[in-house]
Amino acid sequence: MSKSDLTIYHNNKCSKSRDAMCILDELKVKANVVEYLITPPSYEEIEGLLTKLGMKASELIRKNETIYKEKFEGKKMTEEQWIKAMVKYPILIERPIVVRGTKAVIARPAERLKDLFR
């Protein structure tokens, strides 16, 4: 599989994200690595990820993050507002997201990324 076929939205400080990278290594699969806290996805990229994940923006939010608790907890927000929040505060994006073609998974647990190869 070529490197361009697979992308992982990765945070090296996250154990689940590191676990997913280990599984990719075990599978001998090379991936484009997007360190999304350094290079945050655009509004359009997040929309595309949500489509591939088959999720709503509100379902992709990490609700244990301090920024969520300080700025968003208990607020009624539209999907558009949630996407804008993820663009501004990428730490809110659940991780790791692994994309292959038109499909994506949140690799929690990391073994879920194997679903992309079935």
C-alpha positions in Angstrom: 0.0 0.0 0.0 1.4 3.4 -0.9 1.8 6.1 1.7 -0.8 8.3 0.1 -3.5 5.7 0.7 -3.6 6.1 4.4 -3.6 9.2 6.7 -3.5 9.3 10.5 -4.4 12.4 12.5 -1.9 11.9 15.3 -1.0 13.4 18.7 2.3 11.9 19.9 1.4 12.8 23.5 -1.7 10.5 23.3 -1.1 6.8 24.2 -4.0 5.7 21.9 -2.5 7.6 19.0 0.9 6.0 19.7 -0.8 2.6 19.9 -2.3 3.2 16.5 1.1 4.1 15.0 2.5 0.8 16.4 -0.3 -1.2 14.8 0.5 0.5 11.4 4.1 -0.5 11.9 3.1 -4.1 12.7 1.0 -4.2 9.6 4.0 -2.7 7.7 1.7 0.1 6.5 3.1 3.6 5.8 0.8 6.5 6.5 0.8 10.2 6.0 1.1 11.5 9.5 -0.8 14.7 10.3 0.2 16.1 13.7 -3.1 17.9 13.9 -2.2 20.0 16.9 0.7 21.5 14.9 -1.1 21.6 11.6 -4.9 21.8 12.4 -7.3 20.7 9.8 -9.4 23.3 8.0 -13.2 23.6 8.3 -13.5 21.7 5.0 -11.1 19.0 6.1 -13.1 18.4 9.3 -16.3 18.2 7.2 -14.7 15.6 5.0 -13.5 13.6 8.0 -17.0 13.6 9.5 -18.4 12.3 6.2 -15.9 9.5 6.1 -16.4 8.7 9.8 -20.2 8.9 9.4 -20.4 11.1 12.5 -21.8 14.4 13.6 -19.4 17.1 14.6 -20.7 17.0 18.2 -19.7 13.3 18.4 -16.1 14.0 17.5 -15.6 16.3 20.5 -13.3 15.3 23.4 -15.5 16.3 26.3 -12.8 15.7 29.0 -10.6 18.4 27.6 -10.1 21.5 29.8 -11.0 23.8 26.9 -14.3 22.0 26.4 -15.2 22.3 30.1 -14.2 26.0 30.2 -15.8 27.2 26.9 -18.4 24.7 25.6 -19.8 22.4 28.3 -23.6 22.7 28.6 -23.9 25.0 25.5 -26.3 24.3 22.7 -24.3 24.5 19.5 -24.9 23.7 15.9 -22.8 21.3 13.9 -21.3 24.3 12.1 -20.4 25.9 15.5 -18.8 22.6 16.6 -16.7 22.4 13.5 -15.5 26.0 13.9 -14.6 25.2 17.5 -12.5 22.2 16.4 -10.7 24.4 13.8 -9.9 27.0 16.5 -9.2 24.4 19.3 -7.9 21.2 17.5 -7.3 19.6 21.0 -11.1 19.1 21.0 -10.8 16.6 18.1 -11.1 12.9 19.2 -8.0 11.0 18.2 -6.5 9.2 16.5 -8.4 9.4 13.2 -7.2 7.0 10.5 -8.4 7.5 7.0 -8.2 5.2 4.0 -9.9 6.3 0.8 -13.5 7.1 1.6 -13.6 5.5 5.0 -12.2 6.6 8.4 -12.2 5.3 11.9 -11.4 6.7 15.3 -8.8 4.1 16.4 -10.0 3.8 20.0 -9.0 1.1 20.8 -6.2 1.1 18.3 -7.3 -2.2 16.8 -10.3 -0.5 15.2 -8.0 0.8 12.5 -7.8 -2.8 11.2 -11.5 -2.3 10.1 -10.1 -0.1 7.2 -8.4 -3.2 5.8 -11.4 -5.5 5.7 
